[in-house]
Amino acid sequence: MADFWTRRAFLAATAVTGVAGVAGCATSSNAGSSSASSTGYQPTNKWHIPSKQLAKASLIDAYAGSTSVLPGQPVSLYVSSAADSWTLDVYRIGNYAGLGGAKIASAGPFPGKQQGPPKQDSKTRAMSAPWAVSTQLDTAGWPEGLYLLRVNAKGLSRHVPLIVRSTSAVGKVAYVGAAATWQAYNIWGGRSLYGNEQVNFAERSYAVSFDRPYDDKGIGLLHAFEVPLARVADESAVPLAWFANTDIDQHPELLNGAIAVVSPGHDEYWSVPHRDAMTKARDAGANLTFFGANGSYWRVRASDTATGPGRLITCYKSAALDPVQGPSTTARWRDKPDPRPENEMIGQMYDAYPVQGPLTIRDPDFFLFAGTGVSQGSQLDGLLGPETDRYYPNADAQHPTQLPALSDVTCNGKKSWSTASYYTTPSGSGVFATGTMAWTRALPRPILIPGATHATVRFTHAVTLNTFAALASGPLGKSHPAKDDAGSASLPNHNTSGAAADSD
């Protein structure tokens, strides 16, 4: 089992909160979709918070009363501040001439007020911040998409994430943000689903609440695994619908009619309604893409808090501890009492941590690699890790499955493999999975991730743009049926639980 706190520090260090734009990217003119790039908002990189401007939580801290809202719905903002006053700037994340964002609104100044300490639930150890509402934001006219609210005091700032969601995914590529995973790693108040401040997994919480701010590492997951992808999604100019996975839990019908569904770079925590909705979409012909690894690993239940629906995420990480037994027991998806291994959906399974190394091309003619100039055996440095997935030829494997990338990895002294996989279904759906968590972190940004080169960034950017275009073109199983070549990869089926997976 990998040391979670080492893993957590690695994710935080590689999140790079202060991500500015990359010059030379074209501005999206995604008229008629959810993009805001053509609506006259001024491109800016002021959405990011350089490390020297990051406020300590003791100065200012905040959370939104909604993970997502429809345009025009109000958002309650809960702020605790030791400063005399604070202000707010609202940014939508997108391409925006390569700068990554546009300011949509500003508010304040508001009087500062320190609010109460964290509160812990006696049964689940869930931490919350039962604060008074500081202000309500009017979202009228805000375009759909991923937002960062920048709360400012004394020249320092902190972020609050928000998704302005779509009413329908019909005929669109649905981007589903991994909000449950952001919250799982959030240790604000002293506990997360991984432990307490004393590095003790046994003292973890069994549930996490959205009714609290994000700590620096919790928000770091958003910056590492979603902000870069949201920028490229906007750049692609395909028609997009935006949701949080908590939206899909509460309203699975939101994915009805989607032409495709996208999962971001670290999408680890899924509820049963979410998983069922994804399966239904795929079986209705929607394409799926997983731009990460370790997806659909832990089963969770979402329930209501006093603030709103779906604001509490329960995950005991143990079938024996969970008082609810049956299809929604919060163990790993691959485990009893109702095993539904993730490769049934994704095409491959979480395998290893920690991993770092190059992604190796097996099939340069794979249609999503078009225009990248790769050849058989080409290696893209730094594109594997810190967690990787792998195709397993077990009873849950999908057929036909194609493996366009197959890379040797070593994890804790054990040899394994990382794969990119693509399978197609009788419904016409095509399902592509990158198999590596580094994928979204290797998208264009001014600071290269450890081990990556500019060639890696160019490849990842090009393939991601190719993928969005392909997703929007219709059922990929009809235009690009998978070649069933996974069997020729000679991958031993010696451990269907993962070669070196972190079971936390």
C-alpha positions in Angstrom: 0.0 0.0 0.0 1.4 3.4 -1.0 1.8 6.1 1.7 -1.2 8.3 1.1 0.5 11.4 2.6 3.5 11.0 0.2 1.0 10.7 -2.6 -1.0 13.7 -1.4 2.2 15.8 -1.2 3.1 14.8 -4.7 -0.3 15.7 -6.1 -0.2 19.1 -4.3 3.4 19.8 -5.5 2.5 19.1 -9.1 -0.8 20.9 -9.1 0.9 24.3 -9.9 -1.8 26.6 -8.7 -0.3 29.6 -10.5 -0.9 28.5 -14.0 -0.8 31.3 -16.5 -1.7 31.0 -20.2 0.3 29.5 -23.0 0.8 31.9 -25.9 -0.2 31.0 -29.4 -3.4 29.1 -28.8 -6.4 30.2 -30.9 -9.4 31.7 -29.2 -12.4 29.4 -29.4 -15.4 30.8 -31.2 -17.8 28.1 -30.0 -21.0 29.9 -30.9 -24.1 28.1 -29.9 -22.4 26.0 -27.3 -21.4 26.6 -23.7 -18.2 28.4 -24.6 -17.9 32.0 -23.5 -14.9 32.9 -25.6 -17.0 34.6 -28.3 -19.2 36.7 -25.9 -16.9 39.7 -25.4 -15.3 38.8 -22.1 -11.7 39.9 -21.8 -9.1 37.1 -21.7 -7.0 37.2 -18.6 -4.6 35.1 -16.5 -5.6 36.9 -13.3 -7.8 33.9 -12.4 -4.7 32.1 -11.0 -3.2 32.8 -7.6 0.6 32.9 -7.5 2.0 31.2 -4.4 3.1 34.5 -3.0 -0.5 35.7 -3.2 -2.1 32.6 -1.6 -3.8 33.6 1.6 -3.7 31.5 4.7 -7.0 30.2 5.8 -6.7 32.2 9.0 -6.9 35.4 7.0 -9.7 34.4 4.6 -11.5 31.2 3.9 -14.7 30.5 1.9 -17.0 27.9 0.3 -20.0 28.0 -1.9 -23.4 26.6 -0.9 -23.7 24.9 -4.2 -21.3 22.7 -6.1 -23.1 23.7 -9.3 -25.9 26.0 -10.3 -28.0 26.7 -13.4 -27.3 30.1 -15.0 -29.4 32.6 -13.1 -29.6 30.6 -9.9 -28.2 32.3 -6.8 -25.1 31.0 -5.1 -24.7 31.5 -1.4 -21.1 32.3 -0.4 -19.8 31.5 3.1 -16.8 33.5 4.1 -14.7 33.8 7.3 -12.1 36.6 7.3 -9.9 38.3 9.9 -9.5 41.2 7.5 -11.6 44.4 7.8 -13.1 43.7 4.3 -12.9 41.3 1.4 -13.8 41.3 -2.3 -14.7 38.8 -4.9 -13.7 38.2 -8.6 -15.4 35.6 -10.7 -13.6 33.8 -13.5 -14.7 31.3 -16.1 -12.0 28.9 -17.1 -11.5 28.3 -20.9 -9.1 28.9 -23.7 -9.5 32.7 -24.0 -6.5 33.4 -26.3 -4.4 30.9 -24.4 -4.7 32.9 -21.1 -7.0 30.4 -19.5 -9.8 32.5 -18.2 -12.1 35.6 -18.4 -13.5 37.7 -15.6 -17.2 37.4 -15.5 -18.1 39.5 -12.5 -16.7 41.3 -9.4 -18.4 42.1 -6.0 -17.6 43.8 -2.8 -16.1 45.1 -0.7 -17.8 43.2 2.1 -17.2 43.6 5.8 -14.8 40.9 7.2 -16.1 38.6 9.9 -14.5 35.6 11.5 -16.9 32.6 11.7 -16.9 29.6 13.9 -14.6 26.6 14.1 -15.1 23.2 12.3 -17.8 20.9 13.5 -17.4 17.1 13.5 -20.2 14.6 13.1 -20.0 12.1 15.9 -21.0 9.1 13.7 -19.1 9.7 10.4 -16.4 12.1 11.6 -17.4 14.4 8.7 -16.1 17.9 9.2 -18.2 20.9 8.3 -18.3 24.7 8.7 -21.8 25.7 9.9 -21.3 29.4 9.0 -23.8 32.1 8.3 -24.2 33.2 4.6 -22.0 36.1 3.8 -23.5 37.1 0.5 -25.5 35.7 -2.4 -24.2 35.9 -5.9 -26.5 36.6 -8.9 -25.4 34.3 -11.8 -27.7 35.7 -14.4 -25.9 35.9 -17.7 -23.0 33.7 -16.5 -22.1 31.2 -19.3 -22.0 27.5 -18.5 -18.6 26.1 -17.6 -16.0 25.6 -14.9 -15.5 28.7 -12.6 -13.0 29.8 -10.0 -14.2 32.4 -7.5 -11.2 34.4 -6.2 -11.9 35.7 -2.7 -9.5 38.5 -1.8 -8.3 40.2 1.3 -5.2 42.4 2.0 -3.8 41.6 -1.4 -4.0 37.8 -0.9 -6.6 35.3 -2.2 -8.1 31.9 -2.1 -10.2 29.9 -4.6 -13.7 28.5 -4.4 -14.7 26.2 -7.3 -18.1 26.3 -9.0 -19.7 24.7 -12.1 -22.4 26.6 -13.9 -24.2 23.6 -15.3 -26.2 22.9 -18.4 -29.9 22.1 -18.5 -29.4 19.3 -21.1 -26.6 17.3 -22.7 -28.7 16.4 -25.8 -26.4 16.5 -28.9 -23.4 17.7 -26.8 -20.2 16.4 -25.3 -20.8 16.3 -21.5 -17.9 17.3 -19.3 -18.5 15.8 -15.8 -16.3 17.3 -13.1 -15.0 15.0 -10.4 -16.4 17.0 -7.5 -16.7 14.0 -5.2 -12.9 13.4 -5.6 -12.0 17.0 -4.9 -13.9 16.6 -1.6 -12.5 13.1 -0.7 -9.0 14.6 -0.5 -10.0 17.8 1.2 -8.7 17.7 4.8 -10.1 21.1 5.9 -11.1 20.9 9.5 -8.6 18.0 10.1 -10.1 15.0 8.4 -10.6 13.6 4.9 -11.4 10.1 3.5 -7.7 9.4 3.9 -7.0 10.2 7.5 -6.5 13.0 10.0 -3.7 15.5 10.5 -1.6 12.9 12.4 -1.3 10.7 9.3 -3.6 8.0 10.6 -5.8 6.2 8.1 -7.7 4.6 10.9 -8.9 8.0 12.0 -10.2 9.0 8.6 -13.7 10.4 8.2 -16.3 8.1 6.8 -18.0 11.0 5.0 -17.0 14.4 3.7 -19.1 17.5 3.4 -19.2 20.2 0.8 -20.3 22.5 3.6 -16.7 23.6 4.2 -13.8 25.3 2.4 -11.1 23.4 0.5 -7.6 23.2 1.9 -4.7 24.0 -0.4 -4.2 20.3 -1.4 -7.9 19.7 -1.9 -8.2 22.6 -4.4 -4.9 21.4 -5.9 -6.6 18.4 -7.5 -8.9 20.8 -9.4 -5.9 22.7 -10.7 -3.9 19.6 -11.7 -6.6 17.5 -13.2 -9.5 19.7 -14.4 -8.4 23.3 -15.1 -6.0 22.2 -18.0 -8.7 19.9 -19.5 -11.4 22.6 -19.3 -9.1 24.9 -21.2 -8.6 22.5 -24.0 -12.3 21.5 -24.0 -13.1 25.1 -24.7 -10.4 25.4 -27.3 -11.8 22.4 -29.2 -15.0 24.4 -30.0 -17.2 21.4 -29.8 -20.7 21.8 -28.3 -20.3 21.2 -24.6 -22.5 20.5 -21.6 -21.1 21.0 -18.1 -21.9 19.1 -14.9 -20.4 18.0 -11.6 -20.7 14.3 -10.9 -22.9 15.2 -7.9 -25.3 16.5 -10.5 -25.4 13.2 -12.2 -25.9 11.4 -8.9 -29.0 13.6 -8.2 -30.3 13.7 -11.8 -29.0 10.8 -13.8 -31.3 11.8 -16.7 -29.0 14.8 -17.4 -26.8 12.5 -19.5 -29.7 11.4 -21.7 -29.1 12.3 -25.3 -25.4 13.1 -24.8 -23.3 12.4 -27.9 -20.3 11.7 -25.6 -19.3 12.0 -21.9 -15.8 13.1 -20.6 -14.2 12.1 -17.3 -11.3 14.2 -16.2 -7.8 13.4 -14.8 -8.7 12.1 -11.4 -12.2 10.8 -11.1 -11.9 8.2 -8.3 -15.2 8.4 -6.4 -18.5 7.4 -8.1 -22.0 6.8 -6.8 -24.3 4.1 -8.1 -26.6 6.5 -9.9 -23.5 8.1 -11.6 -22.1 4.7 -12.7 -25.5 3.6 -13.9 -26.0 6.8 -15.9 -22.7 6.4 -17.6 -23.5 2.8 -18.5 -26.9 3.8 -19.9 -25.3 6.6 -22.0 -22.7 4.2 -23.4 -25.3 1.6 -24.2 -27.3 4.2 -26.0 -24.4 5.0 -28.2 -22.6 7.8 -26.4 -18.8 7.8 -26.7 -16.9 7.9 -23.4 -13.4 9.2 -22.7 -11.4 8.9 -19.5 -8.5 11.4 -19.4 -6.9 10.0 -16.4 -6.4 6.9 -14.2 -7.9 5.4 -11.0 -11.4 6.2 -12.2 -14.6 4.7 -10.7 -12.4 3.1 -7.9 -14.4 3.9 -4.8 -18.2 3.5 -4.5 -19.9 6.4 -2.6 -23.3 7.5 -1.5 -24.4 11.1 -1.7 -27.0 12.5 0.7 -28.4 15.8 1.7 -27.2 18.4 4.3 -29.0 21.4 5.6 -27.4 23.4 2.9 -28.7 21.3 0.0 -29.0 18.0 -1.8 -26.1 15.7 -2.4 -23.7 17.7 -0.2 -22.5 14.8 1.9 -20.3 12.1 0.3 -20.2 8.8 2.3 -17.4 6.3 1.8 -16.4 3.9 4.6 -13.8 2.2 2.4 -14.8 -1.0 4.1 -17.8 -3.3 3.5 -17.5 -4.5 7.1 -17.7 -1.0 8.5 -20.5 0.3 6.3 -23.9 -0.1 8.0 -25.6 -0.2 4.5 -25.2 -3.6 2.8 -25.9 -4.2 -0.8 -25.4 -2.5 -4.2 -24.5 0.8 -2.5 -22.0 -0.5 0.1 -19.0 1.8 0.0 -16.1 -0.5 -0.8 -14.1 -0.6 -4.0 -16.2 -1.0 -7.1 -14.3 -4.3 -7.8 -15.1 -5.8 -4.4 -18.0 -7.6 -2.7 -20.8 -7.4 -1.9 -21.7 -6.2 -5.4 -18.6 -6.3 -7.5 -18.6 -4.2 -10.7 -15.0 -3.8 -11.7 -14.1 -0.6 -13.3 -12.9 -2.2 -16.5 -16.5 -3.1 -17.3 -16.9 0.7 -17.9 -13.4 2.1 -18.5 -11.9 -0.8 -20.4 -9.0 -1.1 -18.0 -8.3 -1.1 -14.2 -6.3 1.0 -11.7 -3.0 -0.8 -11.3 0.0 1.1 -9.8 1.3 3.9 -7.7 3.9 5.4 -7.6 4.9 5.4 -11.3 6.8 7.9 -13.4 8.1 7.4 -16.9 7.4 7.6 -20.6 4.3 6.5 -22.5 5.3 4.1 -25.3 3.4 4.1 -28.6 2.3 0.6 -29.8 0.0 1.7 -32.7 1.0 5.0 -34.4 -1.9 4.6 -36.8 -4.5 4.8 -34.1 -7.0 7.4 -35.3 -6.7 9.7 -32.2 -2.9 9.9 -32.8 -3.4 11.5 -36.2 -1.1 14.4 -37.0 1.2 13.8 -34.0 4.1 12.3 -36.0 4.6 9.4 -33.6 5.9 6.0 -34.7 5.9 2.6 -33.2 8.0 2.6 -30.1 8.0 6.4 -29.7 8.2 7.4 -26.1 6.6 10.5 -24.6 8.7 11.3 -21.5 6.9 12.0 -18.2 3.4 11.0 -19.5 3.0 8.1 -17.0 2.1 8.5 -13.4 1.8 9.1 -10.6 -1.0 6.5 -10.9 -1.6 4.3 -13.9 -4.3 1.9 -15.2 -3.8 -1.3 -17.2 -5.8 -3.6 -19.4 -6.5 -7.0 -17.7 -7.6 -10.0 -19.8 -10.0 -11.1 -17.2 -13.7 -12.1 -17.4 -14.7 -8.4 -17.2 -12.6 -7.3 -20.1 -14.4 -5.6 -23.0 -14.2 -6.9 -26.6 -13.1 -5.7 -29.1 -10.3 -3.8 -27.2 -7.4 -2.1 -28.9 -4.2 -1.0 -27.1 -2.6 1.9 -29.0 -0.1 2.5 -26.2 1.7 -0.1 -24.0 4.4 1.0 -21.6 6.6 -0.8 -19.2 6.5 0.5 -15.6 8.1 -0.3 -12.3 6.2 0.2 -9.1 7.7 -0.4 -5.7 10.2 -2.8 -7.4 7.5 -4.7 -9.3 7.2 -4.8 -13.0 3.9 -3.9 -14.6 2.4 -2.2 -17.6 0.4 0.9 -18.4 -2.0 0.9 -21.3 -4.1 3.3 -23.3 -7.2 1.4 -24.4 -10.0 1.8 -26.8 -13.0 -0.5 -27.1 -16.3 -0.3 -29.1 -19.7 -1.6 -28.3 -22.7 -2.9 -30.3 -24.5 0.4 -29.6 -21.8 2.2 -31.6 -20.1 3.7 -28.6 -16.3 4.2 -28.6 -14.6 4.3 -25.2 -11.0 5.7 -25.0 -9.0 5.7 -21.8 -5.5 7.3 -21.5 -4.5 5.0 -18.5 -2.4 7.7 -16.8 -3.1 10.4 -14.3 -0.4 12.6 -15.9 -2.4 13.2 -19.0 -4.2 16.3 -17.9 -1.2 17.6 -16.1 0.8 17.4 -19.4 -1.6 19.7 -21.2 -0.2 23.1 -22.2 1.0 25.1 -19.2 4.1 27.2 -18.6 5.6 24.9 -16.0 6.4 21.4 -17.3 5.4 18.5 -15.0 8.4 16.4 -13.7 10.0 14.5 -16.5 7.9 15.9 -19.3 9.2 17.6 -22.4 7.7 20.0 -24.9 7.3 17.1 -27.3 5.1 15.4 -24.6 3.0 18.5 -24.2 2.5 18.9 -28.0 1.5 15.2 -28.3 -0.9 15.3 -25.3 -2.5 18.6 -26.5 -3.0 17.3 -30.1 -4.5 14.0 -29.0 -6.8 15.7 -26.6 -8.1 18.1 -29.3 -8.4 15.1 -31.7 -10.4 13.3 -29.0 -12.9 16.1 -28.5 -13.4 16.4 -32.2 -13.9 12.7 -32.5 -16.3 12.5 -29.6 -18.5 15.1 -31.1 -18.6 13.4 -34.5 -21.0 10.6 -33.6 -20.8 7.0 -32.5 -17.1 6.1 -32.9 -17.8 2.4 -33.0 -19.3 2.9 -36.4 -16.6 5.1 -37.9 -13.7 3.6 -36.0 -14.4 0.1 -34.8 -11.7 -1.1 -32.4 -9.2 -3.7 -33.6 -9.2 -6.5 -31.1 -5.5 -6.6 -30.5 -5.3 -6.6 -26.7 -4.8 -10.3 -26.6 -1.6 -10.1 -28.6 -0.1 -7.8 -25.9 0.8 -10.8 -23.8 -0.3 -9.2 -20.5 -0.4 -11.8 -17.8 -3.6 -12.0 -15.8 -1.8 -12.5 -12.5 -3.5 -10.0 -10.3 -6.9 -8.5 -11.1 -6.8 -6.2 -8.1 -3.8 -4.2 -9.4 -0.1 -4.9 -9.3 0.7 -2.3 -6.8 -2.5 -0.2 -6.3 -3.0 2.0 -3.3 -6.0 0.5 -1.6 -6.6 3.7 0.3 
